[in-house]
Amino acid sequence: MRNSNDAISTSKAKGVKAVKIAILDGVLYIRGNNKMYKSITETYKGYNIMSALVLREFLYQL
């Protein structure tokens, strides 16, 4: 969970002229009432948070 929080904090950094993304993998994408799933689908849904599995597709869209 600590690495997830670090990645999200980094993606929230202001004053950086770059596309910020947080690469998060693991069980946090499994639907449920757990804290991380709720965070990435509600609180941080406007941020670029993704699995490494879709990183290539994201980069091609830039």
C-alpha positions in Angstrom: 0.0 0.0 0.0 2.9 2.4 0.7 4.2 2.2 -2.9 0.7 2.9 -4.2 0.5 6.0 -2.0 3.9 7.1 -3.2 3.0 6.6 -6.9 -0.3 8.6 -6.4 1.6 11.4 -4.6 4.1 11.7 -7.4 1.3 11.8 -10.0 -0.3 14.7 -8.1 2.9 16.8 -8.1 2.3 20.3 -9.4 4.6 22.6 -11.4 6.0 19.7 -13.5 5.6 20.0 -17.3 5.3 16.3 -18.0 2.5 13.8 -18.4 2.4 12.2 -14.9 1.4 8.6 -14.5 1.2 6.1 -11.7 1.9 2.5 -12.7 0.1 0.3 -10.1 -0.3 -3.4 -10.5 -1.8 -6.1 -8.4 -5.0 -6.8 -6.5 -6.0 -3.2 -6.1 -8.0 -3.5 -9.4 -10.3 -6.2 -8.1 -13.7 -4.7 -7.4 -14.6 -4.6 -3.8 -14.9 -2.4 -0.8 -11.1 -2.2 -0.2 -9.6 1.3 0.3 -7.2 1.3 -2.7 -9.9 0.2 -5.2 -12.2 3.0 -4.0 -9.3 5.5 -4.2 -8.4 4.7 -7.8 -12.0 4.6 -9.0 -13.4 7.5 -7.0 -10.9 9.9 -5.4 -8.2 9.7 -8.1 -10.3 8.7 -11.2 -9.1 11.9 -13.0 -5.4 10.9 -12.7 -3.4 8.7 -15.0 -3.3 5.6 -12.9 -2.9 2.3 -14.8 -1.5 -1.1 -14.9 1.8 -1.8 -16.7 -0.3 -3.9 -19.1 -1.9 -0.9 -20.7 1.1 1.5 -20.5 2.1 0.9 -24.2 -1.4 1.8 -25.4 -1.4 4.9 -23.3 1.9 6.1 -24.6 0.8 5.6 -28.2 -2.1 7.9 -27.5 0.1 10.8 -26.6 
